[in-house]
Amino acid sequence: MITIETVAPATNEDAITRIAKQSDAKDYWVSSKSEKQVAIKMLVEKSKSQKILDQLQNLMAGKSNFRVVAYPLEIALPFEKSEQTKQSTVSREALLNQLSAQGKVDGHYLMLVFLSTIVAAIGLIENNVAVIIGAMVIAPLLGPNLSLSLATTLGKVGAIVGSIKTLLVGISFALGISILVGWFYPNITFTHELLSRTTVGMDSLALALASGAAAALSITTGVSSVLVGVMVAVALLPPTVTLGICLGLNAFEYAQGAAYLLIANIASVNLTAQLTMRVKGIKPREEGQQKTALVVFCIGVSVWLLLIGFLVYRLR
């Protein structure tokens, strides 16, 4: 359940309560009121929150003295089992707010990339699976990929550019660190863990495709994204680190294979994440923007499919 609180001019009270009634809000009430302003709270199911938010946005179009705040409700009595067990899609606004914060380049992001890269490099060189998994836990690669998929699904070109920038900065930073590791780490040999990231196979593509779908499902339903964050990191960080180490060792044939695997995994993760978000009904509110979003979405899917197809064809 979600609480939606609307603060608006008092003249809009009837219109807001009408929206609550027509949208079958579980409950609604006036929390405060004056001659100029009214605050109305609604208790709504998560599945109905997007419709209500869209109606409120239409109502306040062009107005500055209007505010809508939505926040999750942990407990509501009496307990309703059907609402607690149902997995509904998180509202568009909640997704944008969450992913815009995760898709930015800042000191925290760069530090996590640095630490996860160092840990992953040691794990790959020492052939230690447990250490590699530890690197996946702290790798921050879920955010920019989901931010890119959401921006493409909504047709937000500016956000697409920003997400690509964040993803490229993270991968480039990890790549640079890995090249330095390849130069200076003593007595590096090609372990099984390193060699396994220098070829593209159907198993690696299946992992990346599943990771993208799981990540999109977790973020759109409000389920914890920690585990799928690890899955996305598994698909992206080890090939990046392997590529850097191979370049540092001048092992260009292995580096080429790692680069192909990295590109294929990025395309696979974003392809299924985009498709999953579209299936879950994520789209812009305005009809004019919906047409633009559909075009951008189709272009994005086509690019990822062509990229995957090209790599599979080259590596047959």
ZADO-1210 file (C-alpha; in nm, 4 decimals, padded with zeros to 6 digits):
<atoms>
<atom x="00.0000" y="00.0000" z="00.0000" code="MET" pos="1"/>
<atom x="00.1028" y="00.3598" z="-00.0639" code="ILE" pos="2"/>
<atom x="00.0046" y="00.6884" z="00.0978" code="THR" pos="3"/>
<atom x="-00.0418" y="00.9763" z="-00.1446" code="ILE" pos="4"/>
<atom x="-00.0632" y="01.3216" z="00.0128" code="GLU" pos="5"/>
<atom x="-00.1765" y="01.6164" z="-00.1969" code="THR" pos="6"/>
<atom x="-00.1360" y="01.9781" z="-00.0874" code="VAL" pos="7"/>
<atom x="-00.3352" y="02.2104" z="-00.3131" code="ALA" pos="8"/>
<atom x="-00.5466" y="02.5257" z="-00.3229" code="PRO" pos="9"/>
<atom x="-00.8692" y="02.4785" z="-00.1257" code="ALA" pos="10"/>
<atom x="-01.0715" y="02.5218" z="-00.4460" code="THR" pos="11"/>
<atom x="-00.9351" y="02.1863" z="-00.5683" code="ASN" pos="12"/>
<atom x="-01.0677" y="01.9828" z="-00.2738" code="GLU" pos="13"/>
<atom x="-01.3669" y="01.8438" z="-00.4605" code="ASP" pos="14"/>
<atom x="-01.1594" y="01.7513" z="-00.7657" code="ALA" pos="15"/>
<atom x="-00.9034" y="01.5636" z="-00.5531" code="ILE" pos="16"/>
<atom x="-01.1643" y="01.3720" z="-00.3557" code="THR" pos="17"/>
<atom x="-01.3374" y="01.2858" z="-00.6843" code="ARG" pos="18"/>
<atom x="-01.0120" y="01.1305" z="-00.8078" code="ILE" pos="19"/>
<atom x="-00.9874" y="00.9283" z="-00.4865" code="ALA" pos="20"/>
<atom x="-01.3443" y="00.7980" z="-00.5252" code="LYS" pos="21"/>
<atom x="-01.3161" y="00.7155" z="-00.8946" code="GLN" pos="22"/>
<atom x="-00.9845" y="00.5362" z="-00.8433" code="SER" pos="23"/>
<atom x="-01.1212" y="00.3204" z="-00.5597" code="ASP" pos="24"/>
<atom x="-00.8767" y="00.4463" z="-00.2996" code="ALA" pos="25"/>
<atom x="-00.8890" y="00.2326" z="00.0152" code="LYS" pos="26"/>
<atom x="-00.9440" y="00.5465" z="00.2194" code="ASP" pos="27"/>
<atom x="-00.8965" y="00.9228" z="00.1961" code="TYR" pos="28"/>
<atom x="-00.9285" y="01.2131" z="00.4357" code="TRP" pos="29"/>
<atom x="-00.8544" y="01.5829" z="00.4762" code="VAL" pos="30"/>
<atom x="-00.5521" y="01.6073" z="00.7061" code="SER" pos="31"/>
<atom x="-00.5498" y="01.9870" z="00.7248" code="SER" pos="32"/>
<atom x="-00.7445" y="02.2747" z="00.5751" code="LYS" pos="33"/>
<atom x="-00.7439" y="02.6547" z="00.5647" code="SER" pos="34"/>
<atom x="-00.9130" y="02.9195" z="00.3543" code="GLU" pos="35"/>
<atom x="-00.6369" y="02.9026" z="00.0930" code="LYS" pos="36"/>
<atom x="-00.4988" y="02.5480" z="00.1154" code="GLN" pos="37"/>
<atom x="-00.6083" y="02.1890" z="00.1739" code="VAL" pos="38"/>
<atom x="-00.4061" y="01.8726" z="00.2408" code="ALA" pos="39"/>
<atom x="-00.5676" y="01.5416" z="00.1474" code="ILE" pos="40"/>
<atom x="-00.4243" y="01.1962" z="00.2101" code="LYS" pos="41"/>
<atom x="-00.5188" y="00.8802" z="00.0207" code="MET" pos="42"/>
<atom x="-00.4467" y="00.5188" z="00.1098" code="LEU" pos="43"/>
<atom x="-00.4169" y="00.3282" z="-00.2193" code="VAL" pos="44"/>
<atom x="-00.2988" y="-00.0047" z="-00.3534" code="GLU" pos="45"/>
<atom x="00.0374" y="00.0060" z="-00.5275" code="LYS" pos="46"/>
<atom x="-00.1208" y="-00.1183" z="-00.8510" code="SER" pos="47"/>
<atom x="-00.3519" y="00.1865" z="-00.8611" code="LYS" pos="48"/>
<atom x="-00.0978" y="00.4495" z="-00.7584" code="SER" pos="49"/>
<atom x="00.0227" y="00.5263" z="-01.1133" code="GLN" pos="50"/>
<atom x="-00.3298" y="00.6067" z="-01.2347" code="LYS" pos="51"/>
<atom x="-00.3934" y="00.8400" z="-00.9399" code="ILE" pos="52"/>
<atom x="-00.0579" y="01.0151" z="-00.9773" code="LEU" pos="53"/>
<atom x="-00.1255" y="01.0739" z="-01.3476" code="ASP" pos="54"/>
<atom x="-00.4678" y="01.2247" z="-01.2713" code="GLN" pos="55"/>
<atom x="-00.3217" y="01.4507" z="-01.0047" code="LEU" pos="56"/>
<atom x="-00.0474" y="01.5642" z="-01.2442" code="GLN" pos="57"/>
<atom x="-00.3117" y="01.6532" z="-01.5015" code="ASN" pos="58"/>
<atom x="-00.5048" y="01.8449" z="-01.2353" code="LEU" pos="59"/>
<atom x="-00.2040" y="02.0515" z="-01.1297" code="MET" pos="60"/>
<atom x="-00.0736" y="02.1201" z="-01.4807" code="ALA" pos="61"/>
<atom x="00.0466" y="02.4817" z="-01.5015" code="GLY" pos="62"/>
<atom x="00.0065" y="02.5443" z="-01.1265" code="LYS" pos="63"/>
<atom x="00.2904" y="02.6214" z="-00.8854" code="SER" pos="64"/>
<atom x="00.1012" y="02.6059" z="-00.5530" code="ASN" pos="65"/>
<atom x="00.0460" y="02.2309" z="-00.5764" code="PHE" pos="66"/>
<atom x="00.2436" y="01.9432" z="-00.4223" code="ARG" pos="67"/>
<atom x="00.2018" y="01.5634" z="-00.4337" code="VAL" pos="68"/>
<atom x="00.4059" y="01.3342" z="-00.2101" code="VAL" pos="69"/>
<atom x="00.3869" y="00.9529" z="-00.2255" code="ALA" pos="70"/>
<atom x="00.5514" y="00.7198" z="00.0229" code="TYR" pos="71"/>
<atom x="00.5229" y="00.3467" z="00.0988" code="PRO" pos="72"/>
<atom x="00.3170" y="00.2232" z="00.3913" code="LEU" pos="73"/>
<atom x="00.4704" y="-00.0590" z="00.5923" code="GLU" pos="74"/>
<atom x="00.1691" y="-00.1457" z="00.8087" code="ILE" pos="75"/>
<atom x="-00.2022" y="-00.0784" z="00.7719" code="ALA" pos="76"/>
<atom x="-00.4762" y="-00.2171" z="00.9954" code="LEU" pos="77"/>
<atom x="-00.6961" y="-00.4056" z="00.9428" code="PRO" pos="78"/>
<atom x="-00.4532" y="-00.6422" z="00.7653" code="PHE" pos="79"/>
<atom x="-00.5507" y="-00.7271" z="00.4061" code="GLU" pos="80"/>
<atom x="-00.3712" y="-01.0367" z="00.2849" code="LYS" pos="81"/>
<atom x="-00.4433" y="-00.9909" z="-00.0858" code="SER" pos="82"/>
<atom x="-00.2631" y="-00.6571" z="-00.1005" code="GLU" pos="83"/>
<atom x="00.0361" y="-00.7818" z="00.0959" code="GLN" pos="84"/>
<atom x="00.0944" y="-01.0851" z="-00.1282" code="THR" pos="85"/>
<atom x="00.0346" y="-00.9191" z="-00.4646" code="LYS" pos="86"/>
<atom x="00.3386" y="-00.7924" z="-00.6592" code="GLN" pos="87"/>
<atom x="00.2377" y="-00.4706" z="-00.8353" code="SER" pos="88"/>
<atom x="00.4376" y="-00.2433" z="-01.0591" code="THR" pos="89"/>
<atom x="00.6087" y="00.0480" z="-00.8856" code="VAL" pos="90"/>
<atom x="00.4995" y="00.3877" z="-01.0159" code="SER" pos="91"/>
<atom x="00.6931" y="00.5593" z="-01.2932" code="ARG" pos="92"/>
<atom x="00.7845" y="00.8484" z="-01.0650" code="GLU" pos="93"/>
<atom x="00.9261" y="00.6159" z="-00.7969" code="ALA" pos="94"/>
<atom x="01.1396" y="00.4385" z="-01.0575" code="LEU" pos="95"/>
<atom x="01.2709" y="00.7657" z="-01.1980" code="LEU" pos="96"/>
<atom x="01.3561" y="00.8929" z="-00.8507" code="ASN" pos="97"/>
<atom x="01.5358" y="00.5726" z="-00.7509" code="GLN" pos="98"/>
<atom x="01.7280" y="00.5135" z="-01.0733" code="LEU" pos="99"/>
<atom x="01.8269" y="00.8754" z="-01.1301" code="SER" pos="100"/>
<atom x="02.0103" y="00.8588" z="-00.7965" code="ALA" pos="101"/>
<atom x="02.1800" y="00.5295" z="-00.8919" code="GLN" pos="102"/>
<atom x="02.2753" y="00.6405" z="-01.2417" code="GLY" pos="103"/>
<atom x="02.5048" y="00.9317" z="-01.1526" code="LYS" pos="104"/>
<atom x="02.8834" y="00.9539" z="-01.1475" code="VAL" pos="105"/>
<atom x="03.0074" y="01.0627" z="-00.8053" code="ASP" pos="106"/>
<atom x="03.2814" y="00.9771" z="-00.5598" code="GLY" pos="107"/>
<atom x="03.0799" y="00.6949" z="-00.4048" code="HIS" pos="108"/>
<atom x="03.0253" y="00.5316" z="-00.7446" code="TYR" pos="109"/>
<atom x="03.3912" y="00.5593" z="-00.8446" code="LEU" pos="110"/>
<atom x="03.5120" y="00.4257" z="-00.5100" code="MET" pos="111"/>
<atom x="03.2880" y="00.1185" z="-00.5383" code="LEU" pos="112"/>
<atom x="03.4102" y="00.0597" z="-00.8947" code="VAL" pos="113"/>
<atom x="03.7706" y="00.0883" z="-00.7757" code="PHE" pos="114"/>
<atom x="03.7260" y="-00.1505" z="-00.4831" code="LEU" pos="115"/>
<atom x="03.5240" y="-00.4096" z="-00.6762" code="SER" pos="116"/>
<atom x="03.7771" y="-00.4033" z="-00.9618" code="THR" pos="117"/>
<atom x="04.0738" y="-00.4638" z="-00.7306" code="ILE" pos="118"/>
<atom x="03.8934" y="-00.7486" z="-00.5541" code="VAL" pos="119"/>
<atom x="03.7772" y="-00.9042" z="-00.8836" code="ALA" pos="120"/>
<atom x="04.1281" y="-00.8803" z="-01.0324" code="ALA" pos="121"/>
<atom x="04.2803" y="-01.0611" z="-00.7354" code="ILE" pos="122"/>
<atom x="04.0124" y="-01.3281" z="-00.7504" code="GLY" pos="123"/>
<atom x="04.0652" y="-01.3876" z="-01.1230" code="LEU" pos="124"/>
<atom x="04.4440" y="-01.3978" z="-01.0960" code="ILE" pos="125"/>
<atom x="04.4403" y="-01.6241" z="-00.7914" code="GLU" pos="126"/>
<atom x="04.1609" y="-01.8420" z="-00.9380" code="ASN" pos="127"/>
<atom x="03.9490" y="-01.7791" z="-00.6273" code="ASN" pos="128"/>
<atom x="03.5748" y="-01.7941" z="-00.6979" code="VAL" pos="129"/>
<atom x="03.4771" y="-01.6739" z="-00.3491" code="ALA" pos="130"/>
<atom x="03.6821" y="-01.3551" z="-00.3892" code="VAL" pos="131"/>
<atom x="03.5257" y="-01.2913" z="-00.7320" code="ILE" pos="132"/>
<atom x="03.1773" y="-01.3267" z="-00.5819" code="ILE" pos="133"/>
<atom x="03.2780" y="-01.0800" z="-00.3104" code="GLY" pos="134"/>
<atom x="03.3668" y="-00.8289" z="-00.5800" code="ALA" pos="135"/>
<atom x="03.0219" y="-00.8702" z="-00.7338" code="MET" pos="136"/>
<atom x="02.8546" y="-00.7736" z="-00.4077" code="VAL" pos="137"/>
<atom x="03.0138" y="-00.4269" z="-00.4050" code="ILE" pos="138"/>
<atom x="03.0131" y="-00.3583" z="-00.7821" code="ALA" pos="139"/>
<atom x="02.7705" y="-00.0700" z="-00.8595" code="PRO" pos="140"/>
<atom x="02.6867" y="-00.1692" z="-01.2184" code="LEU" pos="141"/>
<atom x="02.3157" y="-00.2414" z="-01.1684" code="LEU" pos="142"/>
<atom x="02.2127" y="00.1254" z="-01.1422" code="GLY" pos="143"/>
<atom x="02.3407" y="00.2673" z="-01.4733" code="PRO" pos="144"/>
<atom x="02.2152" y="-00.0324" z="-01.6727" code="ASN" pos="145"/>
<atom x="01.8630" y="-00.0120" z="-01.5287" code="LEU" pos="146"/>
<atom x="01.8681" y="00.3668" z="-01.5603" code="SER" pos="147"/>
<atom x="01.9561" y="00.3266" z="-01.9295" code="LEU" pos="148"/>
<atom x="01.6783" y="00.0714" z="-01.9831" code="SER" pos="149"/>
<atom x="01.4190" y="00.2886" z="-01.8074" code="LEU" pos="150"/>
<atom x="01.5237" y="00.6006" z="-01.9983" code="ALA" pos="151"/>
<atom x="01.4994" y="00.4100" z="-02.3283" code="THR" pos="152"/>
<atom x="01.1575" y="00.2685" z="-02.2362" code="THR" pos="153"/>
<atom x="01.0301" y="00.6187" z="-02.1506" code="LEU" pos="154"/>
<atom x="01.1981" y="00.7817" z="-02.4508" code="GLY" pos="155"/>
<atom x="01.4039" y="01.0256" z="-02.2397" code="LYS" pos="156"/>
<atom x="01.6987" y="01.1003" z="-02.4685" code="VAL" pos="157"/>
<atom x="01.8802" y="01.3201" z="-02.2161" code="GLY" pos="158"/>
<atom x="01.8602" y="01.0496" z="-01.9499" code="ALA" pos="159"/>
<atom x="01.9795" y="00.7918" z="-02.2049" code="ILE" pos="160"/>
<atom x="02.2929" y="00.9981" z="-02.2704" code="VAL" pos="161"/>
<atom x="02.3528" y="01.0436" z="-01.8975" code="GLY" pos="162"/>
<atom x="02.3119" y="00.6716" z="-01.8251" code="SER" pos="163"/>
<atom x="02.5469" y="00.5728" z="-02.1075" code="ILE" pos="164"/>
<atom x="02.8007" y="00.8224" z="-01.9733" code="LYS" pos="165"/>
<atom x="02.7784" y="00.6722" z="-01.6232" code="THR" pos="166"/>
<atom x="02.8116" y="00.3174" z="-01.7559" code="LEU" pos="167"/>
<atom x="03.1071" y="00.4060" z="-01.9792" code="LEU" pos="168"/>
<atom x="03.2826" y="00.5958" z="-01.6995" code="VAL" pos="169"/>
<atom x="03.2463" y="00.2964" z="-01.4674" code="GLY" pos="170"/>
<atom x="03.3652" y="00.0432" z="-01.7241" code="ILE" pos="171"/>
<atom x="03.6504" y="00.2673" z="-01.8433" code="SER" pos="172"/>
<atom x="03.7639" y="00.3268" z="-01.4850" code="PHE" pos="173"/>
<atom x="03.7568" y="-00.0485" z="-01.4122" code="ALA" pos="174"/>
<atom x="03.9393" y="-00.1152" z="-01.7386" code="LEU" pos="175"/>
<atom x="04.2139" y="00.1357" z="-01.6588" code="GLY" pos="176"/>
<atom x="04.2688" y="-00.0105" z="-01.3124" code="ILE" pos="177"/>
<atom x="04.2783" y="-00.3632" z="-01.4585" code="SER" pos="178"/>
<atom x="04.5408" y="-00.2642" z="-01.7164" code="ILE" pos="179"/>
<atom x="04.7602" y="-00.1325" z="-01.4338" code="LEU" pos="180"/>
<atom x="04.7084" y="-00.4613" z="-01.2486" code="VAL" pos="181"/>
<atom x="04.8182" y="-00.6473" z="-01.5633" code="GLY" pos="182"/>
<atom x="05.1334" y="-00.4344" z="-01.5812" code="TRP" pos="183"/>
<atom x="05.2425" y="-00.4489" z="-01.2199" code="PHE" pos="184"/>
<atom x="05.0959" y="-00.7635" z="-01.0592" code="TYR" pos="185"/>
<atom x="05.3853" y="-01.0161" z="-01.0361" code="PRO" pos="186"/>
<atom x="05.3869" y="-01.3535" z="-01.2148" code="ASN" pos="187"/>
<atom x="05.0374" y="-01.3520" z="-01.3637" code="ILE" pos="188"/>
<atom x="04.9310" y="-01.6794" z="-01.5246" code="THR" pos="189"/>
<atom x="04.6116" y="-01.7458" z="-01.7155" code="PHE" pos="190"/>
<atom x="04.3962" y="-01.9257" z="-01.4612" code="THR" pos="191"/>
<atom x="04.0723" y="-02.1068" z="-01.5366" code="HIS" pos="192"/>
<atom x="03.8711" y="-01.8076" z="-01.4092" code="GLU" pos="193"/>
<atom x="04.0546" y="-01.5714" z="-01.6433" code="LEU" pos="194"/>
<atom x="04.0310" y="-01.7980" z="-01.9471" code="LEU" pos="195"/>
<atom x="03.6596" y="-01.8592" z="-01.8914" code="SER" pos="196"/>
<atom x="03.5989" y="-01.4835" z="-01.9508" code="ARG" pos="197"/>
<atom x="03.7762" y="-01.4753" z="-02.2885" code="THR" pos="198"/>
<atom x="03.5112" y="-01.6560" z="-02.4945" code="THR" pos="199"/>
<atom x="03.1440" y="-01.5903" z="-02.5674" code="VAL" pos="200"/>
<atom x="02.9175" y="-01.8908" z="-02.5168" code="GLY" pos="201"/>
<atom x="02.5446" y="-01.9499" z="-02.4984" code="MET" pos="202"/>
<atom x="02.5757" y="-01.9965" z="-02.1215" code="ASP" pos="203"/>
<atom x="02.7210" y="-01.6476" z="-02.0759" code="SER" pos="204"/>
<atom x="02.4518" y="-01.4948" z="-02.2987" code="LEU" pos="205"/>
<atom x="02.1804" y="-01.6810" z="-02.1071" code="ALA" pos="206"/>
<atom x="02.3218" y="-01.5461" z="-01.7796" code="LEU" pos="207"/>
<atom x="02.3218" y="-01.1899" z="-01.9065" code="ALA" pos="208"/>
<atom x="01.9701" y="-01.2173" z="-02.0531" code="LEU" pos="209"/>
<atom x="01.8350" y="-01.3612" z="-01.7284" code="ALA" pos="210"/>
<atom x="02.0186" y="-01.0960" z="-01.5251" code="SER" pos="211"/>
<atom x="01.8595" y="-00.8115" z="-01.7197" code="GLY" pos="212"/>
<atom x="01.5087" y="-00.9537" z="-01.6839" code="ALA" pos="213"/>
<atom x="01.5552" y="-01.0262" z="-01.3124" code="ALA" pos="214"/>
<atom x="01.6940" y="-00.6785" z="-01.2489" code="ALA" pos="215"/>
<atom x="01.4008" y="-00.5097" z="-01.4234" code="ALA" pos="216"/>
<atom x="01.1481" y="-00.7275" z="-01.2398" code="LEU" pos="217"/>
<atom x="01.3065" y="-00.6540" z="-00.9034" code="SER" pos="218"/>
<atom x="01.3092" y="-00.2790" z="-00.9548" code="ILE" pos="219"/>
<atom x="00.9559" y="-00.2544" z="-01.0997" code="THR" pos="220"/>
<atom x="00.7969" y="-00.4676" z="-00.8277" code="THR" pos="221"/>
<atom x="00.9859" y="-00.3136" z="-00.5367" code="GLY" pos="222"/>
<atom x="01.1654" y="-00.6376" z="-00.4451" code="VAL" pos="223"/>
<atom x="01.5191" y="-00.6119" z="-00.3031" code="SER" pos="224"/>
<atom x="01.7664" y="-00.5724" z="-00.5901" code="SER" pos="225"/>
<atom x="02.0794" y="-00.6847" z="-00.4025" code="VAL" pos="226"/>
<atom x="02.0942" y="-01.0356" z="-00.5489" code="LEU" pos="227"/>
<atom x="02.0182" y="-00.9296" z="-00.9055" code="VAL" pos="228"/>
<atom x="02.2750" y="-00.6549" z="-00.8653" code="GLY" pos="229"/>
<atom x="02.5252" y="-00.9327" z="-00.8080" code="VAL" pos="230"/>
<atom x="02.3940" y="-01.1117" z="-01.1184" code="MET" pos="231"/>
<atom x="02.4454" y="-00.8031" z="-01.3363" code="VAL" pos="232"/>
<atom x="02.7916" y="-00.7519" z="-01.1888" code="ALA" pos="233"/>
<atom x="02.8776" y="-01.1156" z="-01.2659" code="VAL" pos="234"/>
<atom x="02.7904" y="-01.0518" z="-01.6310" code="ALA" pos="235"/>
<atom x="02.9847" y="-00.7245" z="-01.6639" code="LEU" pos="236"/>
<atom x="03.2684" y="-00.6813" z="-01.4147" code="LEU" pos="237"/>
<atom x="03.4748" y="-01.0021" z="-01.4663" code="PRO" pos="238"/>
<atom x="03.4911" y="-00.9582" z="-01.8485" code="PRO" pos="239"/>
<atom x="03.5945" y="-00.5942" z="-01.8004" code="THR" pos="240"/>
<atom x="03.8689" y="-00.6851" z="-01.5535" code="VAL" pos="241"/>
<atom x="03.9810" y="-00.9764" z="-01.7724" code="THR" pos="242"/>
<atom x="04.0006" y="-00.7431" z="-02.0723" code="LEU" pos="243"/>
<atom x="04.2169" y="-00.4973" z="-01.8793" code="GLY" pos="244"/>
<atom x="04.4519" y="-00.7650" z="-01.7456" code="ILE" pos="245"/>
<atom x="04.4933" y="-00.9154" z="-02.0946" code="CYS" pos="246"/>
<atom x="04.5719" y="-00.5742" z="-02.2406" code="LEU" pos="247"/>
<atom x="04.8234" y="-00.5136" z="-01.9649" code="GLY" pos="248"/>
<atom x="04.9907" y="-00.8458" z="-02.0506" code="LEU" pos="249"/>
<atom x="04.9775" y="-00.7767" z="-02.4269" code="ASN" pos="250"/>
<atom x="04.7651" y="-01.0917" z="-02.4696" code="ALA" pos="251"/>
<atom x="04.5577" y="-00.9339" z="-02.7446" code="PHE" pos="252"/>
<atom x="04.3875" y="-01.2517" z="-02.8665" code="GLU" pos="253"/>
<atom x="04.2457" y="-01.3186" z="-02.5201" code="TYR" pos="254"/>
<atom x="04.1651" y="-00.9483" z="-02.4850" code="ALA" pos="255"/>
<atom x="03.9559" y="-00.9600" z="-02.8019" code="GLN" pos="256"/>
<atom x="03.7513" y="-01.2497" z="-02.6651" code="GLY" pos="257"/>
<atom x="03.6960" y="-01.0693" z="-02.3339" code="ALA" pos="258"/>
<atom x="03.5879" y="-00.7538" z="-02.5212" code="ALA" pos="259"/>
<atom x="03.3346" y="-00.9519" z="-02.7262" code="TYR" pos="260"/>
<atom x="03.1986" y="-01.1108" z="-02.4090" code="LEU" pos="261"/>
<atom x="03.1663" y="-00.7719" z="-02.2365" code="LEU" pos="262"/>
<atom x="02.9816" y="-00.6140" z="-02.5307" code="ILE" pos="263"/>
<atom x="02.7504" y="-00.9149" z="-02.5673" code="ALA" pos="264"/>
<atom x="02.6669" y="-00.9084" z="-02.1965" code="ASN" pos="265"/>
<atom x="02.5942" y="-00.5339" z="-02.1903" code="ILE" pos="266"/>
<atom x="02.3612" y="-00.5750" z="-02.4888" code="ALA" pos="267"/>
<atom x="02.1891" y="-00.8799" z="-02.3359" code="SER" pos="268"/>
<atom x="02.1328" y="-00.7209" z="-01.9943" code="VAL" pos="269"/>
<atom x="01.9827" y="-00.4048" z="-02.1439" code="ASN" pos="270"/>
<atom x="01.7742" y="-00.5902" z="-02.4029" code="LEU" pos="271"/>
<atom x="01.5838" y="-00.8034" z="-02.1538" code="THR" pos="272"/>
<atom x="01.5619" y="-00.5195" z="-01.8995" code="ALA" pos="273"/>
<atom x="01.3980" y="-00.2973" z="-02.1632" code="GLN" pos="274"/>
<atom x="01.1578" y="-00.5680" z="-02.2761" code="LEU" pos="275"/>
<atom x="01.0612" y="-00.6521" z="-01.9180" code="THR" pos="276"/>
<atom x="00.9886" y="-00.2885" z="-01.8326" code="MET" pos="277"/>
<atom x="00.7724" y="-00.2551" z="-02.1423" code="ARG" pos="278"/>
<atom x="00.5803" y="-00.5722" z="-02.0566" code="VAL" pos="279"/>
<atom x="00.5257" y="-00.4350" z="-01.7043" code="LYS" pos="280"/>
<atom x="00.3514" y="-00.1335" z="-01.8574" code="GLY" pos="281"/>
<atom x="00.6165" y="00.1331" z="-01.7950" code="ILE" pos="282"/>
<atom x="00.5439" y="00.4221" z="-02.0326" code="LYS" pos="283"/>
<atom x="00.5135" y="00.8049" z="-02.0317" code="PRO" pos="284"/>
<atom x="00.1961" y="00.9728" z="-01.9107" code="ARG" pos="285"/>
<atom x="00.1377" y="01.2068" z="-02.2068" code="GLU" pos="286"/>
<atom x="00.0068" y="01.0515" z="-02.5281" code="GLU" pos="287"/>
<atom x="00.2453" y="01.2533" z="-02.7454" code="GLY" pos="288"/>
<atom x="00.5435" y="01.1329" z="-02.5447" code="GLN" pos="289"/>
<atom x="00.4197" y="00.7743" z="-02.5668" code="GLN" pos="290"/>
<atom x="00.4678" y="00.7764" z="-02.9440" code="LYS" pos="291"/>
<atom x="00.8202" y="00.9150" z="-02.9098" code="THR" pos="292"/>
<atom x="00.8981" y="00.6614" z="-02.6376" code="ALA" pos="293"/>
<atom x="00.7798" y="00.3745" z="-02.8578" code="LEU" pos="294"/>
<atom x="01.0123" y="00.4865" z="-03.1383" code="VAL" pos="295"/>
<atom x="01.3095" y="00.5207" z="-02.9017" code="VAL" pos="296"/>
<atom x="01.2252" y="00.1859" z="-02.7421" code="PHE" pos="297"/>
<atom x="01.2154" y="00.0103" z="-03.0802" code="CYS" pos="298"/>
<atom x="01.5459" y="00.1691" z="-03.1814" code="ILE" pos="299"/>
<atom x="01.7048" y="00.0548" z="-02.8550" code="GLY" pos="300"/>
<atom x="01.5802" y="-00.3034" z="-02.8907" code="VAL" pos="301"/>
<atom x="01.6960" y="-00.3122" z="-03.2542" code="SER" pos="302"/>
<atom x="02.0447" y="-00.1895" z="-03.1623" code="VAL" pos="303"/>
<atom x="02.0859" y="-00.4522" z="-02.8892" code="TRP" pos="304"/>
<atom x="01.9519" y="-00.7319" z="-03.1115" code="LEU" pos="305"/>
<atom x="02.1779" y="-00.6360" z="-03.4010" code="LEU" pos="306"/>
<atom x="02.4779" y="-00.6168" z="-03.1710" code="LEU" pos="307"/>
<atom x="02.4089" y="-00.9587" z="-03.0191" code="ILE" pos="308"/>
<atom x="02.3394" y="-01.1091" z="-03.3605" code="GLY" pos="309"/>
<atom x="02.6602" y="-00.9668" z="-03.5057" code="PHE" pos="310"/>
<atom x="02.8726" y="-01.1030" z="-03.2208" code="LEU" pos="311"/>
<atom x="02.7108" y="-01.4471" z="-03.2341" code="VAL" pos="312"/>
<atom x="02.7666" y="-01.4557" z="-03.6118" code="TYR" pos="313"/>
<atom x="03.1325" y="-01.3503" z="-03.5800" code="ARG" pos="314"/>
<atom x="03.2056" y="-01.6079" z="-03.3122" code="LEU" pos="315"/>
<atom x="03.0375" y="-01.9139" z="-03.4659" code="ARG" pos="316"/>
</atoms>
